Amino acid sequence: MNSMKFRRTAIAVAAAALLPFSLAACSDSGDTKAAPPAAGDEAKTGASNPTGDSMTGDQPFGAACAGVPKEGAGSFDGMAKDPVATAASNNPALSTLVSAVKQAGLVDTLNNAKDITVFAPTNDAFAKIPKADLDKVLADKATLTKILTYHVVGQKLTPKQLENGSFETLQKGMVNTAGSGESYKVNDTSNVVCGNVKTANANVYIVDTVLMPK
């Protein structure tokens, strides 16, 4: 009987002695799971998720930008996912331009081009041209192609480059740009009314006057 009591007492003492080590092990395991990421991991996280500050000055600008749809394929986010001709087709203010591009057979040319800039005339820009003259141009594919390709530059232009620039177009003529901030002109006649619009393959500057090759 005394022997039984002694064995029970010994087991209890051993269990009490082991308990702190068990708790310590559990605590260490918890600390390992909750450990903060290494400095390198934090750097990777920051690199893959840049702050909004890096986008400062790289957003669309201009009074006419307010008329761009807030959501859907015609919004700025939506246009950024599509090549330029497709993106323009989703913007109601560019429907005349889109019709002209289709008439000239330039949809695939523009959509497949790499890193271009398009000066895109609004519907109101085309409306400045007398209807008889516009109809005549739309019916003449060669002339229409020449005019439309004059609105395309073979590189992506930033607003900074437009401050005092001269660029060769796909039509082989030159366009001249000037301005600063959110106010720019093309060939001294056409105002940028919504600039720095991104599409999958182009930077777009929406303008209020159709440019004519010289």
Residue frames as a rotation matrix with the C-alpha (Angstrom) as fourth column:
MET 1
0.572 0.820 0.000 0.00
0.820 -0.572 0.000 0.00
0.000 0.000 -1.000 0.00
ASN 2
0.503 -0.481 -0.718 2.80
0.078 -0.802 0.592 2.38
-0.861 -0.353 -0.366 0.94
SER 3
-0.546 -0.731 0.409 4.58
0.433 0.172 0.885 1.31
-0.717 0.660 0.222 -2.23
MET 4
-0.028 0.646 0.763 1.55
0.994 -0.059 0.086 2.33
0.101 0.761 -0.640 -4.32
LYS 5
0.847 0.337 -0.411 1.39
0.426 -0.893 0.145 5.76
-0.318 -0.298 -0.900 -2.68
PHE 6
0.053 -0.927 -0.372 5.10
0.095 -0.367 0.926 6.26
-0.994 -0.085 0.068 -3.29
ARG 7
-0.575 -0.261 0.775 4.74
0.735 0.251 0.630 5.43
-0.360 0.932 0.048 -7.03
ARG 8
0.415 0.804 0.425 1.76
0.895 -0.444 -0.035 7.79
0.160 0.396 -0.904 -7.43
THR 9
0.742 -0.185 -0.645 3.66
0.200 -0.856 0.476 10.56
-0.640 -0.482 -0.598 -5.70
ALA 10
-0.323 -0.944 0.071 6.69
0.282 -0.025 0.959 9.99
-0.904 0.329 0.274 -7.93
ILE 11
-0.316 0.287 0.904 4.53
0.949 0.101 0.299 10.16
-0.006 0.953 -0.304 -11.10
ALA 12
0.751 0.658 -0.060 2.87
0.660 -0.750 0.045 13.38
-0.016 -0.073 -0.997 -9.94
VAL 13
0.420 -0.682 -0.599 6.24
0.072 -0.633 0.771 14.99
-0.905 -0.367 -0.216 -9.20
ALA 14
-0.551 -0.650 0.524 7.59
0.540 0.201 0.817 13.95
-0.637 0.733 0.240 -12.60
ALA 15
0.081 0.683 0.726 4.53
0.982 -0.179 0.058 15.37
0.170 0.708 -0.685 -14.36
ALA 16
0.861 0.233 -0.452 4.87
0.375 -0.891 0.255 18.65
-0.344 -0.389 -0.855 -12.47
ALA 17
0.008 -0.956 -0.294 8.52
0.123 -0.291 0.949 18.85
-0.992 -0.044 0.116 -13.44
LEU 18
-0.604 -0.244 0.759 7.79
0.717 0.249 0.651 18.26
-0.348 0.937 0.025 -17.13
LEU 19
0.390 0.918 0.080 4.83
0.864 -0.334 -0.376 20.69
-0.319 0.215 -0.923 -17.38
PRO 20
0.448 -0.221 -0.866 6.89
-0.086 -0.975 0.204 23.93
-0.890 -0.017 -0.456 -17.61
PHE 21
-0.656 -0.755 0.027 8.96
-0.085 0.110 0.990 22.45
-0.750 0.647 -0.136 -20.46
SER 22
-0.389 0.612 0.689 5.79
0.887 0.452 0.099 21.49
-0.251 0.649 -0.718 -22.37
LEU 23
0.646 0.659 -0.385 4.34
0.573 -0.752 -0.325 25.00
-0.504 -0.011 -0.864 -21.96
ALA 24
0.051 -0.725 -0.687 7.62
-0.243 -0.677 0.695 26.53
-0.969 0.132 -0.210 -23.04
ALA 25
-0.772 -0.334 0.541 7.66
0.361 0.471 0.805 24.41
-0.524 0.817 -0.243 -26.18
CYS 26
0.116 0.905 0.408 4.10
0.978 -0.031 -0.208 25.47
-0.176 0.423 -0.889 -27.06
SER 27
0.641 0.100 -0.761 5.03
0.202 -0.979 0.041 29.09
-0.741 -0.180 -0.647 -26.46
ASP 28
-0.414 -0.874 -0.253 8.06
-0.138 -0.215 0.967 28.83
-0.900 0.435 -0.032 -28.74
SER 29
-0.582 0.266 0.768 5.93
0.765 0.500 0.406 27.29
-0.276 0.824 -0.495 -31.50
GLY 30
0.526 0.847 -0.070 3.42
0.796 -0.520 -0.310 30.16
-0.299 0.107 -0.948 -31.25
ASP 31
0.341 -0.469 -0.815 6.17
-0.088 -0.879 0.469 32.75
-0.936 -0.088 -0.341 -31.39
THR 32
-0.682 -0.647 0.341 7.55
0.234 0.249 0.940 31.19
-0.693 0.721 -0.018 -34.56
LYS 33
-0.182 0.704 0.687 4.20
0.982 0.172 0.085 31.46
-0.058 0.689 -0.722 -36.34
ALA 34
0.781 0.575 -0.244 3.72
0.585 -0.810 -0.037 35.07
-0.219 -0.114 -0.969 -35.29
ALA 35
-0.148 -0.928 -0.340 7.24
0.607 -0.357 0.710 36.16
-0.781 -0.101 0.617 -36.18
PRO 36
0.548 0.329 -0.769 7.34
-0.291 -0.787 -0.544 39.26
-0.784 0.522 -0.335 -38.42
PRO 37
0.916 -0.207 0.343 8.57
0.400 0.438 -0.805 38.84
0.017 0.875 0.484 -42.01
ALA 38
0.014 -0.988 -0.156 12.22
0.845 -0.072 0.529 39.31
-0.534 -0.139 0.834 -42.72
ALA 39
-0.080 -0.103 -0.991 13.41
-0.118 -0.987 0.112 42.63
-0.990 0.126 0.067 -44.05
GLY 40
-0.943 -0.315 -0.104 13.78
-0.151 0.126 0.980 41.14
-0.295 0.941 -0.166 -47.51
ASP 41
-0.525 0.822 0.221 10.18
0.851 0.510 0.125 39.95
-0.010 0.254 -0.967 -47.46
GLU 42
0.202 0.590 -0.782 8.97
0.516 -0.743 -0.427 43.41
-0.833 -0.317 -0.454 -46.50
ALA 43
-0.491 -0.466 -0.736 10.90
-0.358 -0.663 0.658 44.86
-0.794 0.586 0.159 -49.41
LYS 44
-0.959 0.163 0.232 9.31
0.284 0.549 0.786 42.35
0.001 0.820 -0.572 -51.77
THR 45
-0.120 0.978 -0.171 5.86
0.937 0.055 -0.345 43.23
-0.328 -0.202 -0.923 -50.48
GLY 46
0.107 0.113 -0.988 6.51
0.085 -0.991 -0.104 46.91
-0.991 -0.072 -0.116 -51.03
ALA 47
-0.789 -0.493 -0.366 7.79
-0.310 -0.193 0.931 46.30
-0.530 0.848 0.000 -54.54
SER 48
-0.833 0.500 0.236 4.75
0.530 0.602 0.597 44.32
0.156 0.623 -0.767 -55.58
ASN 49
0.275 0.950 -0.145 2.34
0.952 -0.249 0.176 46.81
0.131 -0.186 -0.974 -54.08
PRO 50
-0.706 -0.648 0.287 3.65
0.622 -0.760 -0.187 50.30
0.339 0.046 0.940 -54.83
THR 51
-0.381 0.552 -0.741 2.04
0.554 -0.506 -0.661 53.31
-0.740 -0.663 -0.113 -53.15
GLY 52
0.586 0.715 0.382 -0.26
0.764 -0.331 -0.553 55.69
-0.269 0.616 -0.740 -54.92
ASP 53
0.482 -0.436 -0.760 2.47
-0.118 -0.892 0.436 58.33
-0.868 -0.120 -0.482 -54.79
SER 54
-0.539 -0.769 0.345 4.28
0.219 0.268 0.938 56.64
-0.814 0.581 0.024 -57.68
MET 55
-0.180 0.561 0.808 1.29
0.979 0.183 0.091 57.38
-0.097 0.807 -0.582 -59.90
THR 56
0.319 0.308 -0.896 1.26
0.376 -0.909 -0.179 61.12
-0.870 -0.280 -0.406 -59.16
GLY 57
-0.101 -0.324 -0.941 1.27
-0.620 -0.719 0.314 63.08
-0.778 0.615 -0.129 -62.42
ASP 58
-0.957 -0.282 -0.068 0.47
-0.238 0.629 0.740 59.99
-0.166 0.724 -0.669 -64.47
GLN 59
-0.367 0.909 0.199 -3.32
0.538 0.382 -0.752 60.27
-0.759 -0.169 -0.629 -64.49
PRO 60
-0.212 0.390 0.896 -5.68
0.914 -0.246 0.323 61.50
0.346 0.887 -0.305 -67.23
PHE 61
-0.507 0.019 -0.862 -6.23
0.478 -0.826 -0.299 65.26
-0.718 -0.563 0.409 -67.17
GLY 62
-0.984 0.126 0.126 -8.42
0.026 -0.599 0.800 67.88
0.176 0.791 0.586 -68.83
ALA 63
-0.584 0.807 0.087 -11.95
-0.717 -0.463 -0.520 69.22
-0.379 -0.366 0.850 -68.71
ALA 64
0.060 0.662 -0.747 -13.38
-0.901 0.359 0.246 66.64
0.431 0.658 0.618 -71.13
CYS 65
-0.805 -0.392 -0.446 -12.20
-0.179 0.877 -0.447 63.76
0.566 -0.280 -0.776 -68.91
ALA 66
-0.727 0.589 0.354 -15.31
-0.480 -0.067 -0.875 64.39
-0.491 -0.806 0.331 -66.80
GLY 67
0.178 0.854 -0.488 -17.41
-0.967 0.058 -0.250 63.04
-0.185 0.516 0.836 -69.68
VAL 68
-0.512 -0.414 -0.753 -15.66
-0.551 0.830 -0.081 59.68
0.659 0.373 -0.653 -69.74
PRO 69
0.541 0.778 -0.319 -17.82
-0.258 0.515 0.818 56.89
0.800 -0.360 0.479 -68.25
LYS 70
0.173 -0.439 0.882 -16.95
-0.982 -0.147 0.119 56.07
0.077 -0.886 -0.457 -64.62
GLU 71
-0.100 -0.138 0.985 -17.37
-0.419 0.904 0.084 52.33
-0.903 -0.404 -0.149 -65.06
GLY 72
0.762 0.471 0.445 -17.33
0.093 0.601 -0.794 49.69
-0.641 0.646 0.414 -67.75
ALA 73
0.283 -0.668 0.688 -15.30
0.907 0.419 0.033 49.23
-0.310 0.615 0.725 -70.93
GLY 74
0.418 -0.056 0.907 -15.45
0.582 -0.750 -0.315 52.95
0.697 0.659 -0.281 -71.78
SER 75
0.991 -0.120 -0.058 -14.02
-0.018 -0.552 0.833 54.07
-0.132 -0.825 -0.550 -68.43
PHE 76
0.379 -0.922 -0.076 -10.33
-0.904 -0.351 -0.246 54.85
0.200 0.162 -0.966 -67.97
ASP 77
-0.209 -0.433 0.877 -9.79
-0.654 0.728 0.204 51.48
-0.727 -0.531 -0.435 -66.28
GLY 78
0.547 0.518 0.658 -11.70
0.132 0.722 -0.679 49.70
-0.827 0.458 0.327 -69.04
MET 79
0.939 -0.208 -0.275 -9.84
-0.333 -0.343 -0.878 51.46
0.088 0.916 -0.391 -71.86
ALA 80
0.132 -0.965 0.227 -6.50
-0.972 -0.081 0.218 50.54
-0.192 -0.250 -0.949 -70.28
LYS 81
-0.040 -0.091 0.995 -7.29
-0.247 0.966 0.078 46.85
-0.968 -0.243 -0.061 -70.83
ASP 82
0.649 0.408 0.642 -8.00
0.491 0.420 -0.763 47.10
-0.581 0.811 0.072 -74.58
PRO 83
-0.512 -0.766 0.389 -5.88
0.801 -0.263 0.537 48.05
-0.309 0.587 0.748 -77.61
VAL 84
-0.838 0.017 -0.546 -6.50
0.067 -0.989 -0.133 51.57
-0.542 -0.148 0.827 -78.80
ALA 85
-0.792 0.581 -0.189 -9.09
-0.381 -0.228 0.896 51.10
0.478 0.781 0.402 -81.58
THR 86
-0.250 0.694 -0.675 -11.17
0.591 0.662 0.461 48.80
0.767 -0.283 -0.576 -79.38
ALA 87
-0.524 -0.010 -0.852 -10.80
0.801 -0.347 -0.488 51.14
-0.290 -0.938 0.189 -76.41
ALA 88
-0.953 0.147 -0.266 -11.93
-0.212 -0.948 0.237 54.13
-0.217 0.282 0.934 -78.50
SER 89
-0.613 0.756 -0.227 -15.00
-0.033 0.263 0.964 52.21
0.789 0.599 -0.137 -79.68
ASN 90
-0.121 0.552 -0.825 -16.18
0.905 0.404 0.137 52.05
0.409 -0.730 -0.548 -76.07
ASN 91
-0.644 -0.127 -0.754 -15.94
0.500 -0.816 -0.289 55.83
-0.579 -0.564 0.589 -75.59
PRO 92
0.309 0.909 0.281 -19.13
0.832 -0.115 -0.542 57.62
-0.461 0.401 -0.792 -76.78
ALA 93
0.582 -0.094 -0.808 -17.25
-0.128 -0.991 0.023 60.87
-0.803 0.090 -0.589 -77.46
LEU 94
-0.435 -0.846 -0.307 -15.08
-0.545 -0.023 0.838 59.16
-0.716 0.532 -0.451 -80.09
SER 95
0.164 0.592 0.789 -17.77
0.244 0.751 -0.614 57.43
-0.956 0.293 -0.022 -82.16
THR 96
0.914 0.143 -0.379 -17.12
-0.297 -0.401 -0.867 59.49
-0.276 0.905 -0.324 -85.32
LEU 97
0.009 -0.989 -0.146 -13.41
-0.987 -0.032 0.157 58.74
-0.159 0.143 -0.977 -85.13
VAL 98
-0.397 -0.119 0.910 -14.13
-0.254 0.967 0.015 55.04
-0.882 -0.225 -0.414 -84.69
SER 99
0.647 0.693 0.317 -16.41
0.177 0.267 -0.947 55.07
-0.741 0.669 0.050 -87.75
ALA 100
0.730 -0.443 -0.521 -13.66
-0.683 -0.509 -0.523 56.77
-0.033 0.737 -0.675 -89.78
VAL 101
-0.310 -0.880 0.361 -11.06
-0.843 0.430 0.323 54.24
-0.439 -0.204 -0.875 -88.60
LYS 102
-0.070 0.381 0.922 -13.34
0.127 0.920 -0.371 51.38
-0.989 0.091 -0.113 -89.67
GLN 103
0.875 0.452 -0.174 -14.02
-0.064 -0.248 -0.967 53.07
-0.480 0.857 -0.189 -93.00
ALA 104
0.438 -0.804 -0.402 -10.28
-0.895 -0.346 -0.282 53.34
0.088 0.483 -0.871 -93.65
GLY 105
0.809 -0.083 -0.582 -9.66
-0.002 0.990 -0.144 49.73
0.588 0.117 0.800 -92.60
LEU 106
-0.098 -0.928 0.360 -7.24
-0.405 -0.293 -0.866 50.77
0.909 -0.231 -0.347 -89.86
VAL 107
0.740 0.449 0.500 -8.72
-0.619 0.164 0.768 48.90
0.263 -0.878 0.399 -86.88
ASP 108
0.898 -0.419 -0.137 -6.23
0.439 0.878 0.190 46.03
0.040 -0.230 0.972 -86.98
THR 109
0.159 -0.875 0.457 -3.34
0.442 -0.351 -0.825 48.37
0.883 0.334 0.331 -87.80
LEU 110
0.021 -0.099 0.995 -3.96
-0.628 -0.776 -0.064 50.44
0.778 -0.623 -0.079 -84.70
ASN 111
0.841 0.381 0.385 -4.81
-0.535 0.475 0.698 47.53
0.083 -0.793 0.604 -82.43
ASN 112
0.848 -0.526 -0.058 -1.67
0.524 0.850 -0.055 45.62
0.079 0.016 0.997 -83.40
ALA 113
0.351 -0.740 0.574 0.71
-0.037 -0.624 -0.781 48.58
0.936 0.253 -0.246 -83.22
LYS 114
0.261 -0.378 -0.888 3.20
0.923 0.367 0.115 48.71
0.282 -0.850 0.445 -80.36
ASP 115
-0.116 -0.400 -0.909 3.71
0.795 -0.586 0.157 51.72
-0.596 -0.704 0.386 -78.10
ILE 116
-0.472 0.048 0.880 2.00
0.704 -0.580 0.409 54.50
0.531 0.813 0.240 -80.05
THR 117
-0.688 0.359 -0.630 0.38
0.244 -0.703 -0.667 57.84
-0.683 -0.613 0.396 -79.29
VAL 118
-0.386 0.654 0.650 -2.98
0.869 0.021 0.495 58.76
0.310 0.756 -0.576 -80.79
PHE 119
-0.917 0.266 -0.298 -4.32
-0.154 -0.924 -0.350 62.31
-0.368 -0.275 0.888 -80.97
ALA 120
-0.665 0.714 0.220 -8.00
0.747 0.643 0.172 61.39
-0.018 0.278 -0.960 -81.02
PRO 121
-0.887 0.384 0.255 -10.48
-0.305 -0.904 0.300 64.02
0.346 0.188 0.919 -82.31
THR 122
-0.685 0.717 0.133 -13.82
0.068 0.245 -0.967 64.13
-0.726 -0.653 -0.216 -80.54
ASN 123
-0.114 0.766 0.632 -17.19
0.967 0.230 -0.105 64.00
-0.226 0.600 -0.768 -82.29
ASP 124
0.718 0.381 -0.582 -17.35
0.339 -0.922 -0.186 67.79
-0.608 -0.064 -0.791 -81.85
ALA 125
-0.245 -0.882 -0.402 -13.98
-0.189 -0.363 0.912 68.10
-0.951 0.299 -0.078 -83.61
PHE 126
-0.769 0.015 0.639 -15.34
0.573 0.462 0.677 66.31
-0.285 0.887 -0.364 -86.68
ALA 127
0.266 0.964 0.025 -18.50
0.913 -0.243 -0.329 68.42
-0.311 0.111 -0.944 -86.45
LYS 128
0.148 -0.295 -0.944 -16.39
-0.010 -0.955 0.297 71.53
-0.989 -0.035 -0.144 -87.13
ILE 129
-0.887 -0.457 0.061 -15.78
0.020 0.095 0.995 70.21
-0.460 0.884 -0.075 -90.67
PRO 130
-0.260 0.830 -0.494 -18.58
-0.921 -0.367 -0.132 71.10
-0.290 0.421 0.860 -93.11
LYS 131
0.242 0.442 0.864 -20.70
-0.321 0.877 -0.358 68.01
-0.916 -0.190 0.354 -93.66
ALA 132
0.965 0.132 -0.225 -20.14
-0.249 0.202 -0.947 67.96
-0.079 0.971 0.227 -97.43
ASP 133
0.208 -0.969 -0.133 -16.37
-0.844 -0.110 -0.525 68.07
0.494 0.221 -0.841 -96.93
LEU 134
-0.300 -0.290 0.909 -16.46
-0.817 0.570 -0.088 65.40
-0.493 -0.768 -0.408 -94.24
ASP 135
0.614 0.609 0.501 -18.60
-0.228 0.745 -0.627 63.10
-0.756 0.271 0.596 -96.37
LYS 136
0.821 -0.365 -0.438 -16.18
-0.478 -0.020 -0.878 63.57
0.312 0.931 -0.190 -99.27
VAL 137
-0.193 -0.945 0.265 -13.20
-0.948 0.110 -0.299 62.62
0.254 -0.309 -0.917 -97.08
LEU 138
-0.114 0.219 0.969 -15.00
-0.624 0.743 -0.242 59.60
-0.773 -0.632 0.052 -95.61
ALA 139
0.850 0.500 0.163 -15.71
-0.163 0.545 -0.823 58.37
-0.500 0.673 0.544 -99.13
ASP 140
0.631 -0.724 -0.280 -12.05
-0.459 -0.057 -0.887 58.70
0.626 0.688 -0.368 -100.20
LYS 141
0.951 -0.185 -0.247 -10.14
0.303 0.712 0.634 55.90
0.058 -0.678 0.733 -98.45
ALA 142
0.119 -0.980 0.159 -6.68
0.841 0.014 -0.541 57.14
0.528 0.198 0.826 -99.46
THR 143
-0.206 -0.139 0.969 -7.29
-0.139 -0.976 -0.170 60.66
0.969 -0.170 0.182 -98.17
LEU 144
0.747 0.566 0.349 -9.01
-0.443 0.032 0.896 59.38
0.496 -0.824 0.274 -95.04
THR 145
0.748 -0.535 -0.392 -6.09
0.634 0.751 0.185 57.05
0.196 -0.387 0.901 -94.29
LYS 146
-0.198 -0.853 0.484 -3.63
0.583 -0.499 -0.641 59.90
0.788 0.156 0.596 -94.73
ILE 147
0.050 0.297 0.954 -5.56
-0.489 -0.825 0.283 62.11
0.871 -0.480 0.104 -92.30
LEU 148
0.917 0.393 0.067 -6.06
-0.255 0.450 0.856 59.41
0.307 -0.802 0.513 -89.68
THR 149
0.559 -0.768 -0.312 -2.45
0.789 0.608 -0.084 58.18
0.254 -0.200 0.946 -89.70
TYR 150
-0.158 -0.556 0.816 -1.35
0.167 -0.830 -0.533 61.81
0.973 0.052 0.224 -89.30
HIS 151
0.477 0.429 0.767 -2.91
-0.663 -0.397 0.634 61.59
0.577 -0.811 0.095 -85.83
VAL 152
0.993 -0.108 -0.040 -0.66
0.112 0.827 0.550 58.69
-0.027 -0.551 0.834 -84.80
VAL 153
0.335 -0.937 0.104 2.93
-0.890 -0.350 -0.291 58.90
0.309 0.005 -0.951 -83.53
GLY 154
0.500 -0.140 -0.855 5.06
-0.109 0.969 -0.222 55.77
0.859 0.204 0.469 -83.32
GLN 155
-0.660 -0.633 -0.405 6.01
0.336 0.234 -0.912 56.15
0.672 -0.738 0.058 -79.67
LYS 156
0.360 0.761 -0.540 4.24
0.865 -0.055 0.499 56.65
0.350 -0.646 -0.678 -76.36
LEU 157
-0.381 -0.461 0.802 4.44
0.220 -0.887 -0.405 60.36
0.898 0.022 0.439 -75.53
THR 158
-0.249 0.233 -0.940 4.26
0.967 0.000 -0.256 61.65
-0.060 -0.972 -0.226 -71.97
PRO 159
0.827 0.563 -0.007 2.80
0.563 -0.827 -0.005 65.07
-0.009 0.000 -1.000 -71.12
LYS 160
0.376 -0.769 -0.517 6.34
0.112 -0.517 0.849 66.26
-0.920 -0.377 -0.108 -70.41
GLN 161
-0.529 -0.606 0.594 7.34
0.619 0.203 0.758 65.45
-0.580 0.769 0.268 -73.99
LEU 162
0.189 0.704 0.685 4.43
0.967 -0.255 -0.005 67.55
0.171 0.663 -0.729 -75.29
GLU 163
0.405 0.005 -0.914 5.73
0.532 -0.815 0.231 70.72
-0.744 -0.580 -0.333 -73.65
ASN 164
0.358 -0.319 -0.878 7.83
-0.713 -0.700 -0.036 71.59
-0.603 0.639 -0.478 -76.68
GLY 165
-0.211 -0.397 0.893 7.86
0.051 0.908 0.416 68.70
-0.976 0.133 -0.171 -79.11
SER 166
0.120 0.218 -0.968 7.99
-0.973 -0.169 -0.159 67.79
-0.198 0.961 0.192 -82.78
PHE 167
-0.309 -0.129 0.942 7.14
-0.285 0.958 0.038 64.21
-0.907 -0.257 -0.332 -83.73
GLU 168
-0.790 0.010 -0.612 6.94
-0.600 0.189 0.777 62.20
0.123 0.982 -0.144 -86.93
THR 169
0.067 0.914 0.401 3.57
-0.796 0.291 -0.530 60.57
-0.601 -0.284 0.747 -87.55
LEU 170
-0.155 -0.042 0.987 2.70
0.276 0.958 0.083 57.31
-0.949 0.285 -0.137 -89.24
GLN 171
0.844 0.480 0.238 1.68
0.387 -0.241 -0.890 59.42
-0.370 0.844 -0.389 -92.24
LYS 172
0.064 -0.962 0.266 5.33
0.996 0.045 -0.077 60.65
0.062 0.270 0.961 -92.28
GLY 173
0.252 0.048 0.966 4.36
0.153 -0.988 0.009 64.26
0.955 0.146 -0.257 -91.63
MET 174
-0.748 -0.568 -0.343 5.29
0.468 -0.084 -0.880 66.11
0.471 -0.819 0.329 -88.43
VAL 175
0.551 0.829 0.092 3.09
0.470 -0.399 0.787 67.28
0.690 -0.391 -0.610 -85.57
ASN 176
-0.592 -0.720 0.362 4.21
0.133 -0.530 -0.837 69.99
0.795 -0.447 0.410 -83.19
THR 177
0.428 0.721 -0.545 3.10
0.683 0.137 0.718 70.25
0.592 -0.680 -0.433 -79.58
ALA 178
-0.645 -0.590 0.486 3.43
0.082 -0.686 -0.723 72.92
0.760 -0.426 0.491 -76.92
GLY 179
0.455 0.817 0.354 2.12
-0.273 -0.251 0.929 73.65
0.847 -0.520 0.109 -73.45
SER 180
-0.772 -0.635 0.017 2.54
-0.212 0.233 -0.949 72.73
0.599 -0.736 -0.314 -69.80
GLY 181
-0.721 0.481 0.499 0.63
-0.566 0.007 -0.825 71.41
-0.400 -0.877 0.267 -66.80
GLU 182
-0.337 0.696 0.634 -2.78
0.473 0.707 -0.525 70.42
-0.814 0.123 -0.568 -68.11
SER 183
0.661 0.526 -0.535 -2.86
-0.139 -0.615 -0.777 72.78
-0.737 0.587 -0.333 -71.12
TYR 184
-0.476 -0.819 0.321 -1.43
0.163 0.276 0.947 71.61
-0.864 0.504 0.002 -74.44
LYS 185
0.523 0.567 -0.637 -1.91
-0.566 -0.328 -0.756 72.42
-0.637 0.756 0.150 -78.11
VAL 186
-0.076 -0.491 0.868 -1.14
0.550 0.705 0.447 70.37
-0.831 0.512 0.216 -81.20
ASN 187
-0.412 -0.205 0.888 -0.06
0.901 -0.235 0.364 72.33
0.134 0.950 0.282 -84.33
ASP 188
-0.980 -0.048 -0.195 -1.18
0.109 -0.943 -0.316 75.51
-0.169 -0.330 0.929 -82.56
THR 189
-0.604 0.790 -0.104 -4.79
-0.589 -0.354 0.727 74.74
0.537 0.500 0.679 -83.56
SER 190
0.245 0.707 -0.664 -6.02
-0.082 0.697 0.712 71.74
0.966 -0.120 0.229 -81.61
ASN 191
-0.123 -0.221 0.967 -6.39
-0.935 -0.301 -0.188 71.70
0.333 -0.928 -0.169 -77.82
VAL 192
-0.691 -0.085 -0.718 -5.89
0.138 0.959 -0.246 68.58
0.710 -0.269 -0.651 -75.73
VAL 193
-0.051 0.794 0.606 -9.19
-0.729 -0.445 0.520 68.32
0.682 -0.415 0.601 -73.84
CYS 194
0.827 0.152 0.541 -8.49
-0.507 0.617 0.602 65.00
-0.243 -0.772 0.588 -72.10
GLY 195
0.319 -0.830 -0.458 -4.90
-0.740 0.084 -0.667 63.85
0.592 0.552 -0.588 -72.06
ASN 196
-0.619 -0.746 0.243 -2.74
-0.755 0.480 -0.447 60.96
0.217 -0.461 -0.861 -70.91
VAL 197
0.486 0.805 0.341 -5.45
-0.818 0.556 -0.147 58.34
-0.308 -0.208 0.929 -71.38
LYS 198
-0.584 -0.791 0.180 -3.91
-0.710 0.606 0.358 54.87
-0.392 0.081 -0.916 -71.33
THR 199
0.709 0.647 -0.280 -4.89
-0.704 0.667 -0.243 51.92
0.030 0.370 0.929 -73.49
ALA 200
0.826 -0.368 0.427 -3.17
0.152 0.875 0.460 48.54
-0.543 -0.314 0.779 -73.72
ASN 201
0.177 -0.796 0.579 -0.85
0.953 0.285 0.100 49.72
-0.244 0.534 0.809 -76.51
ALA 202
-0.181 -0.195 0.964 -1.13
0.646 -0.763 -0.033 53.50
0.742 0.616 0.264 -76.65
ASN 203
-0.588 0.124 -0.799 -1.25
0.550 -0.664 -0.508 56.83
-0.593 -0.738 0.322 -74.90
VAL 204
-0.111 0.666 0.738 -4.24
0.925 -0.202 0.321 58.83
0.362 0.718 -0.594 -76.09
TYR 205
-0.791 -0.024 -0.611 -4.68
0.266 -0.913 -0.309 62.61
-0.550 -0.408 0.729 -76.12
ILE 206
0.028 0.900 0.436 -8.24
0.978 0.066 -0.200 63.56
-0.208 0.432 -0.878 -76.99
VAL 207
-0.858 -0.441 -0.265 -8.29
0.351 -0.878 0.324 66.77
-0.375 0.185 0.908 -79.04
ASP 208
-0.027 0.936 -0.352 -10.95
0.299 -0.328 -0.896 69.27
-0.954 -0.129 -0.271 -80.06
THR 209
0.472 0.129 -0.872 -9.90
-0.714 -0.524 -0.464 69.82
-0.517 0.842 -0.155 -83.70
VAL 210
0.840 -0.171 0.515 -9.08
0.390 0.849 -0.355 67.40
-0.376 0.499 0.780 -86.51
LEU 211
0.048 -0.912 -0.408 -5.44
-0.210 -0.409 0.888 67.67
-0.976 0.043 -0.211 -87.55
MET 212
0.965 0.261 0.004 -4.73
-0.032 0.131 -0.991 68.10
-0.259 0.956 0.134 -91.25
PRO 213
0.263 -0.921 0.287 -1.47
0.802 0.374 0.466 66.93
-0.537 0.107 0.837 -92.82
LYS 214
0.453 -0.188 -0.872 0.66
-0.288 -0.956 0.057 69.75
-0.844 0.225 -0.487 -94.20
